[in-house]
Amino acid sequence: MHRTNTPQPRALGDHTWRDQAACNSTPHHRVDPELFFPEPDEVDRIREAKALCAQCPVRRVCLDAALENGDGAGIRGGMTEEERELLHKKLEHRLDYGRVNEVLAGRDLHLTKAERRAVVRAAYQSELPTSRLAWLLKITEEHAEKLYRRTRREIRNRAVEQQKKADKTSTSQPHALTKPKAKLPVRGDLRTAA
């Protein structure tokens, strides 16, 4: 079995990953925290900070934490503020099924809107009780019931739309057993020889 060395997503409020960070200063490994807050024109400091990030075992977790917390300052996860800007804008649309599965297994993670919708849909299709969905998403049971109703409606509407498309497609194409009628030429189509 092939195992990847991808770190698990951090749980809400979990900051223990910082203990493993390459930028964590220890008596044997001194790191100046100001290194990660260079000015845009300080190319050497940026390069040095990114080199340290490249060795970091929790670089992905650091980047996720910066994005999830809206942290736009400094170099985080091996990326500058400018490099992370587009990721910040796209974050709410992130859909990582690994994170969705972690939440369904009971881990308490920060989810994007797209990931929350995926958790609700998966829970609905698995017929998890509303109390379990409420516990997974840290919401009330009434809210969980509302999310299930919305999901049921979305699934029903999607099925209706697909049926309409299928019906439209089947009526626009001639039946395979019916031969198309040959078009007979009309008098104006016939050309006479001179």
Secondary structure, DSSP 8 states (H G I E B T S, - for coil): ----------BTT--GGGGG-TT--BTTB---GGGGS--TT-HHHHHHHHHHHHT-TTHHHHHHHHHHTT--SS-BTTB-HHHHHHHHHHGGG---HHHHHHHHTT--B---HHHHHHHHHHHHHTT--HHHHHHHHT--HHHHHHHHHHHHHHHHHHHHHHHHHHHHHHHHS--TTS--------GGG-----
